[in-house]
Amino acid sequence: MTLPSIGSSLSWPTPPTPPPSPWTKKFLYTGSSHNEIRLWKHNSLSSEPNLTHPADTTVAAGNGAVKSLVASSNRLFSAHQDSKIRVWQIVEHVAGSDNYKLAKLATLPTLRDRAMKLLTPNTHVQIRRHKKSTWVHHVDAVSALTLSKDRSLLYSVSWDRTLKIWQTTDFKCLESIKNAHDDAINAVESSIDGHVYTGSADKKIKVWSKSPGEKKHSLIAILEKHNSGVNALALSGDGSVLFSGAGDRSVVVWKKDGGGGGRMVVVVSLRGHGKAVLCLAVVGDLVCSGSADSTVRVWRGGGGGYWCLAVLEGHGGPVKCLAVVARDDYGSGDEEASSYLLYSGSLDCDVKIWQILVPMLESNQNFQNL
């Protein structure tokens, strides 16, 4: 199945803590370079994956492209080219109905945050030769977002080379790490153990952590392997394995070395893409990579190694974003197979839905573009 949209970012809600709300896994969110966010309703009762686009669910979201989306329960956080972060709530048009809309809750930094910092001179930082700004502001495109595993913190990174940490209850900016990298930051991920990973055009991945009793995050490790800028990061469910995609066309698999801290060692470099790797998505033992070569590759890990299961072709432009979920509402007819849905967004203005059937005991597989 193909949906008409301009894909610059995709998000699929992950189960929050406490238990999932009625909104969890009901929607796919798409963001575009035309400043729009769209909410697509997932029809779980269909024999084939199906998304509908209800009226009043397209939002003019800002003065710049939507760069990143993260969803949690009935809230959506969006990052934008105009250096802002926006918070949206999914609400019902009429109580008890099955129609929903997006309502804007806040723009970060909030007016209260900005006002309080403006009144305090020591909160100003130099951003250019003759220009200052408060430290709560991003001053260039916000390139990526991620939530802490307990959903209490939002992490944002920007082309201004900063990493910022926000509280999700009142949207207050708690911390800003200036010059976190030597070049634009393109990706951020947070682990279940509290570690935060940032990937940059400076070819480095940095690992940040806040020790018990400390108020600020500190740098605990630098991971270097790529020969070009890092564009994407993804973590395994338990946080023990990190995947990084870069302009050098590779996906590097990192694993914790067992020595504590943020140290990780390279397990393998996955190669096959003809151009830069732009996005990654992980579910179970599957790793999906999207590339400027217009393809999506699906990799599987096991037995100490990784191999390419399939190359998914069909997009007419670079694949900029991916989202993947295990599908538990579809009978494949084979109890020995796991079923997944993969969503891919491209600069060709399409979002494609792929059904992936992966046998649990064999390396054979079936892929179908719906």
C-alpha positions in Angstrom: 0.0 0.0 0.0 1.2 3.5 -0.8 0.1 6.7 1.0 0.4 10.1 -0.6 2.6 12.2 1.7 6.0 13.9 1.8 7.9 11.9 4.2 10.6 13.6 6.3 9.7 11.8 9.6 7.5 9.0 10.8 6.5 8.0 14.3 4.6 5.1 15.7 3.6 5.3 19.4 5.5 2.9 21.7 3.7 1.4 24.8 4.2 3.9 27.6 4.5 3.3 31.3 1.9 3.0 32.9 0.0 0.6 30.6 -1.0 1.7 27.1 -3.8 4.2 26.7 -6.5 3.9 24.1 -4.4 5.8 21.6 -1.4 3.4 21.7 -0.8 1.9 18.2 -3.9 3.5 16.8 -2.1 6.0 14.6 0.9 6.6 12.4 2.2 10.1 12.3 3.9 11.6 9.2 5.8 14.9 9.0 6.7 16.7 5.8 9.1 19.3 4.3 5.9 21.3 3.7 5.5 22.0 7.4 2.6 19.5 7.8 1.9 16.8 10.3 -0.6 14.1 9.4 -2.4 11.6 11.6 -3.3 8.3 9.9 -5.7 6.0 11.6 -4.7 2.3 11.6 -7.5 -0.2 10.9 -6.5 -3.2 12.8 -9.6 -5.1 11.7 -8.6 -5.2 8.1 -7.2 -8.4 6.6 -4.5 -6.2 5.0 -2.7 -3.2 6.6 -4.9 -0.2 6.1 -4.5 3.5 7.1 -7.1 6.2 6.7 -6.6 9.9 6.8 -9.6 11.5 8.6 -10.6 15.1 7.9 -9.1 17.8 10.1 -6.0 15.9 11.0 -3.5 17.8 8.9 -1.8 20.6 10.9 0.2 23.5 9.6 3.0 23.0 12.0 5.4 25.9 11.7 7.7 27.9 9.4 10.0 25.0 8.5 10.2 21.4 7.6 9.2 18.8 10.2 12.5 17.1 11.1 11.5 14.5 13.7 8.4 13.1 15.5 8.1 11.1 18.7 4.8 9.9 20.2 3.8 8.7 23.6 0.3 7.8 24.5 -1.9 10.6 23.4 0.9 13.2 22.9 3.1 14.0 20.0 6.4 15.9 20.0 7.6 17.5 16.8 10.9 19.0 15.9 11.2 21.7 13.2 13.5 23.5 10.8 12.5 26.8 12.4 14.4 25.7 15.6 11.2 25.1 17.6 9.8 22.0 19.3 6.0 21.7 19.4 3.8 19.5 21.6 0.4 18.2 20.3 -2.4 16.3 22.0 -4.7 13.8 20.2 -8.2 14.6 21.2 -11.6 13.3 20.1 -13.8 15.6 18.0 -16.8 14.4 20.0 -16.6 12.3 23.2 -17.1 8.6 22.4 -16.6 9.2 18.7 -14.0 7.6 16.5 -12.8 10.8 14.9 -9.7 12.6 16.3 -7.8 15.8 15.8 -4.4 17.3 16.9 -4.5 20.2 19.3 -1.3 22.2 20.0 -0.4 22.2 23.7 2.9 24.1 23.7 5.9 25.4 21.8 9.3 24.8 23.3 10.9 26.7 24.8 7.7 27.9 26.5 6.9 31.6 27.1 7.5 31.1 30.8 10.9 29.5 30.2 11.9 32.3 27.8 10.7 35.1 30.1 12.5 33.8 33.2 15.8 33.3 31.3 15.6 36.7 29.6 15.5 38.4 33.1 18.7 36.6 34.2 21.9 37.8 32.4 23.9 34.7 33.2 21.5 32.6 31.2 22.6 34.2 27.9 25.1 32.5 25.7 27.0 33.7 22.6 25.7 32.1 19.4 27.3 34.3 16.8 29.9 37.1 16.9 27.4 39.8 17.6 24.4 37.8 18.8 23.4 36.2 22.1 20.5 34.0 23.1 19.2 32.3 26.2 20.5 28.7 26.7 17.0 27.3 26.5 16.7 28.2 22.8 17.9 26.1 19.9 19.2 28.5 17.3 19.2 26.2 14.3 17.1 23.3 13.0 16.1 20.8 15.6 17.1 17.6 13.9 16.0 14.8 16.2 14.1 13.9 19.3 13.8 11.0 21.7 12.1 10.2 25.0 13.5 8.7 28.1 12.2 5.2 28.7 9.9 6.4 31.6 8.7 9.2 29.3 9.6 11.8 31.9 12.3 13.5 29.8 12.5 14.7 26.2 16.0 14.9 24.5 16.5 17.2 21.5 19.5 17.8 19.3 20.2 20.4 16.7 22.4 21.6 14.0 23.5 24.2 16.5 25.5 21.4 18.1 23.6 21.4 21.4 21.9 18.6 23.3 18.9 19.8 25.4 16.9 18.0 28.0 13.2 18.9 28.7 10.7 17.8 31.3 7.6 16.4 29.8 5.3 17.4 32.6 5.7 21.1 32.4 7.9 21.3 29.3 10.7 23.1 31.2 14.2 23.0 29.8 16.3 21.4 32.5 19.7 21.3 30.8 21.6 22.3 27.7 25.0 20.9 26.6 26.7 23.5 24.5 29.1 22.3 21.8 28.2 18.7 22.4 29.8 17.9 19.0 32.2 19.7 16.6 29.5 19.8 13.9 25.8 19.5 13.4 24.0 16.8 15.4 21.8 14.6 13.4 20.5 11.8 15.7 19.8 11.0 19.3 18.7 7.9 21.2 18.2 7.1 24.9 18.7 3.7 26.5 16.9 1.9 29.3 20.0 2.4 31.5 19.8 6.2 31.2 22.6 6.6 28.6 22.0 9.1 25.8 23.6 8.6 22.4 24.2 11.5 19.9 25.4 11.1 16.3 26.9 14.0 14.4 28.3 15.2 11.1 31.7 15.2 12.8 31.7 11.4 12.3 31.4 10.7 16.1 28.9 9.1 18.4 29.0 10.4 21.9 27.6 8.7 25.0 26.2 10.9 27.8 25.0 9.9 31.3 24.0 11.6 34.6 25.5 9.9 37.6 23.4 9.5 40.8 23.4 12.7 42.7 24.6 14.8 39.8 22.5 17.6 38.3 24.1 17.5 34.8 24.9 15.0 32.1 28.5 14.3 31.3 30.4 12.7 28.4 31.4 9.2 29.3 32.5 7.7 25.9 33.2 8.6 22.3 32.6 5.9 19.6 34.5 6.3 16.3 34.3 4.0 13.3 32.4 5.8 10.5 34.3 7.6 7.8 31.5 10.1 7.2 28.9 12.0 9.1 26.5 9.9 11.3 22.9 10.3 10.1 20.9 7.8 12.2 21.0 5.9 15.5 18.8 3.1 16.8 19.0 0.8 19.9 17.9 -2.7 20.7 15.1 -3.2 23.1 17.4 -3.9 26.1 19.8 -1.1 25.1 22.8 -3.4 24.8 23.2 -3.0 21.1 23.5 0.3 19.2 23.1 0.7 15.4 24.5 3.7 13.5 24.0 4.7 9.9 26.2 7.2 8.1 27.2 8.8 4.8 29.8 6.1 4.3 26.9 3.8 3.3 27.4 1.5 6.2 25.4 0.4 9.3 27.7 -0.2 12.2 26.6 -2.6 15.0 28.0 -1.7 18.4 27.8 -3.8 21.6 28.6 -3.0 25.2 32.0 -4.4 26.1 30.9 -5.5 29.5 33.3 -3.2 31.3 30.7 -0.8 32.5 30.3 2.9 31.5 29.5 3.8 28.0 32.2 1.8 26.3 31.1 -0.2 23.2 32.9 -2.3 20.7 32.2 -2.8 17.0 30.5 -6.2 16.2 30.2 -5.8 12.4 29.7 -3.2 9.7 26.7 -4.0 7.4 27.3 -3.0 3.8 25.2 -3.1 0.7 23.6 0.3 0.3 24.9 2.2 -2.7 24.5 5.6 -1.1 24.3 7.2 2.4 22.3 5.5 5.1 19.7 8.1 6.3 17.5 6.2 8.8 17.2 3.1 10.9 14.5 1.2 12.7 14.8 -1.8 15.0 12.3 -4.4 16.3 13.2 -7.7 17.8 16.1 -9.2 15.9 15.4 -7.1 12.8 17.2 -4.0 11.7 15.8 -1.9 8.8 17.9 0.7 7.1 16.8 3.4 4.6 19.2 5.0 2.2 19.7 7.8 -0.4 19.8 4.9 -2.9 16.0 4.7 -2.6 16.0 1.3 -1.1 15.3 -0.2 2.3 17.3 -3.2 3.5 16.1 -5.6 6.2 18.8 -7.2 8.3 18.5 -10.0 10.8 20.7 -10.7 13.8 21.4 -14.1 15.4 24.1 -16.6 16.1 26.6 -13.8 16.6 26.2 -12.4 13.1 23.9 -10.3 10.9 22.7 -11.0 7.3 20.6 -9.1 4.8 17.1 -10.7 4.4 15.8 -8.5 1.6 16.2 -5.3 -0.3 12.9 -3.5 -0.6 12.6 -1.4 -3.8 9.8 0.8 -5.0 10.6 4.3 -3.8 11.6 6.9 -6.4 13.7 9.0 -4.1 15.9 8.8 -0.9 14.3 7.0 2.0 14.3 9.5 4.9 12.4 7.8 7.7 11.3 4.4 8.9 9.0 2.9 11.6 8.5 -0.8 12.3 6.2 -2.7 14.6 5.4 -6.3 15.4 2.0 -7.2 14.1 -0.1 -9.3 16.5 -3.5 -8.7 14.8 -2.8 -10.6 11.6 -2.9 -14.3 11.1 -0.1 -15.3 8.7 -1.3 -18.9 8.6 2.0 -20.0 9.9 2.5 -20.3 13.6 6.3 -20.5 13.1 6.5 -17.0 11.5 6.6 -13.6 13.0 4.8 -10.8 11.3 5.9 -7.1 11.1 4.7 -3.9 9.5 7.4 -1.6 8.1 6.5 2.0 7.1 8.9 3.9 4.9 8.8 7.6 4.0 10.7 9.0 1.0 11.4 12.3 -0.8 9.3 10.8 -3.6 6.3 12.0 -1.5 5.1 8.5 -0.7 4.8 6.5 2.5 4.9 2.8 1.8 3.6 0.0 4.0 5.5 -3.3 3.9 4.4 -6.6 5.4 7.3 -8.7 6.6 6.9 -12.4 7.4 10.0 -13.9 9.1 10.1 -17.6 9.9 11.2 -18.1 13.5 13.3 -21.2 12.9 14.7 -20.7 9.4 16.5 -18.0 7.4 13.9 -18.1 4.6 11.5 -15.2 4.5 8.7 -13.5 2.5 8.3 -9.8 1.8 5.3 -8.2 0.2 4.8 -4.5 -0.8 1.1 -3.8 -0.1 
